[in-house]
Amino acid sequence: MTDDRRAANEPEERPGWLYPLILLAITAAIGAVILYLYVGPGLDELTGAAVRPTSEQAPIAVTLGARRFAIPGNYIRLPAQRRAGAASEIELEAFLPDMHGYSEADAEGQRDVSRHSPVVALILKAGAPDLSERERFERIYQRNADPLKPPYEYFGLTVFQMAETSGYAAQHVFTRELDGGEFAVVICSPDDKDHDIGGLCMREMAWGEGLTAIYSFRGGRLRDWKEIDDAVKELLARLEAPPG
């Protein structure tokens, strides 16, 4: 009986090759995880939040607040947003000069970040802007303009240089009074000349009732801003589904 109890308490003898095999398996698993992190899809790609253009043109019915749109898939930047239904915002991309959606022929242009890139990026958001463009200019940009640098004209736009001591240092704000009392504000960041990256120019505007439209383009096209602005508005009107 004593010998039986002693045998039961003694550790079970395992083959000598077992522990190296377990260590090898653990090392291989860690290596596979590291390799996946380097070459596998990232979280954004897995969730559809990474930019991945498509040439598929089938329209997708999207609702932003009370507004309905029928947007061809090749205008929508993110795979996760290429689904019908309600959304809080949606990111679009169009190509100059005619504001067409992505096609395989636009692959190089889509990657172009130079001053004269053909890409116009748009964001549509449910809800009106917090401030009108005039209010944003008067309350924020005008107060941060450099008082020692007077405004000047540039292709129909009035230019305000932001003070170096402000949070908008090196940026320029462009304004223009449009027909019907519309006041436009475009803010541009400087070029990164060391890396041939054009500065971005952006306008945030109300688009009808309960909707905000934000579009951006590279600064080399600023002199053609009015044509781009008109083209953006024409595109948005075309994408919106008729009521009913």
N, C-alpha and C positions, 0 to 999 in steps of 0.2 A: 504494500500500500504506500509506504514512504517513497519507494522508487517511482511509483506512478505519479505521485504529487510532484516530485522533483522534475520529472520529464515534462509535465504539463506547464511548469513555471519557466522552463528554459526557453529562450527565444528560438523561433524557427530559423533554421539555417537556410539562407538563400544562395543561389548560384553567384559566383564571383563576377559574372559578366552582366548581372542585372543592373547594378548601380551605374556603371558607365553607359549602359544603354539608355537609362532614364535621363542621365545628364545630357546625353547626345540629343535626345528628343526635345528636352527643354531648350537647349541651345538652338536647335533648328526652328522651334516655334518662335523664339524671340527674334531670330534672324528673319523669319517670314514676316513678322509684324513690322520690323524696321524697313524691310524692302517694300512692303505695301504702303507704308507712310511716305516713302520717297517716290515711288512710281505708280501707286494706285490712285484711284480717284479721291479727291478731297471731299470734305464734308459738303462744300457748296455744290460740287458736281453730283454727289449722291442725293442731295435734296432738291436739285434743279435750280439752285440759286446762282450758279455760275453762268456767265454769258455764253450761249451756244446758239449761234444763228441757224436758221433753217430756211430753205427755199420753198417750203410747203406754203401754199397760198390759200388754203381752205379757211374761210372766215370763222372766227371764234366769237360767240356772243358773250360779251362782258358787261356787267352792270356796275357802275360806280355811283353810289348813292342812288339818286332817282334817274340817272342818265344811262342810256343803253347804247352800246357800241357793237359793231360787227367788224372785227379787226382781223385781217388776214394774218395767218401765223408767221409769215416772213417779216412782219413789222415788230413782233414781240421778241424782246431780247432774251428773256429768261425762260427756260423750259417749264419751270414750275408755274409760270403765269399763262401758259398756253392751255388754258382749260376754261370751259364755259362756266358762267355763274357770277356771283357777286364778288367784288374785290375792293380793297381799300385804296389800292394804287396799282398802276401797271406801267412798266418801262417799255418804251418803243424806240425804234431806230429807223431812220430813213436816210436816203442817199441823194445828194445834190447831183445834177441841177433840178431834177424833176420830182424829188421826194418819193422815189420808188422804194419798195421793200427789198429785203435782201435776196440776192440770187448768187449762184456759184461764181458768177463773174465779179461779184463785189468782195470776194474773200480778201484780196489784198487791200482794197480801200477800207474794209472794216477794221483792219489792223493799223491803218494810217493814223498817226497822232501828230503829224506835222502841222504847220500853220494853215495849210490849204487842204486839210482832210475833207473828204466829201460827206462825212458823217454828221448828221444832226440827231442828237439824242433827245428824247422827250420823256417826261414823266407826267402821267395824269393821276390826280389824287382826288378822292371824294372829299368834298368840303371846300368852302371858299377860303381864300388866303386870309391870314390873320390881319394883315394890313393891305390897303390898296397900294398900288405902285407909288402914287403921289405921297401917301402917308409914309411909306417906307423911305422914300427919298428925303422928305422933309424932317422926319424924326430921327433917321439913322445916318444916311449917307451924307446929306448936306452938312450935318453937324460934325462929321469926321473928315470933311474935305480940308485940304491944306489951304489956310487963309492967305498964304503968301504966293499961291499959284492961281491966278485968275482962270476962270473957265474959258475954253476956246471951242471953236467949231471944227467938226470933222465929218465931212460927207453928210451934212444935214443933222448931225447929232451934236449936242452940247456936252463937252467933256469936263469932268471934275476929277482932279487928281487927289487921291486920298492921302491924308497926313501920315508921315512915317511913324508918328507916335500913336496912331490909331490901330485898331485891330484889322484894318484894311490896307496896311502899308503895301506900297508898290502896285496896288490895284487902281483901276480907273472906272468911273461910273459915267455912263452915257445916257442922256435923256433926250426925249423928243415929244413934242405935242403932236398928236395925230388927229385926224378928222373925227368929229363926233365927241370931242372932249376927252378922248383916250390919251392917257399920259403913259409913255413907255420908259422903262428903266432897264438898262443892260449893264451888268457889272462884268469886268474882264480881269482875269489874272495875267501876270506877265509870262512871256515865253521862257522856257528852259532851253536856252541856246546851246548849252553844253551837250545836251542829249537830243537836240532837234525835236523838241516837244513844244507844240504851239500852246499858248495860253488859252484857257477856256473863257468864252463869253456866254453869259446866262441871263435869260429873262424869265421871271416868275410872274404870271398874270392870271387874273380870273378868266374863266372860260364859261360864260353863261352863268346860270344859277347853280350854286352848290358844287362847283368844280374848279380845281386849280390846275393849270398847265404850266410846266416848267420845261424850257428847251435850252439846249446849249450847242455851241459850235465852236470851231477853232478861230482864233483871233485874226488870222490872215484873211478871213472872209467878212470882217466887220464892215468894210466899205459897202458890201452888198447886203447889209443887215435888213433893209426894208424889204427887199425881194425875198429873203429867207423868212422874215416875219409873215409876209403875205402867204408864202407857200405853206408854212406851218398851219396857219389858220384854215387855209383851203383843205389841207390834209385832214385836220381834225373834223371839219364839217363833213367831209366825205366819209369818214369812218363812223360817224355817229348814226345810229339806226333811226329811221323816221319814227315819230311817236305813233302809238297805237298798239 
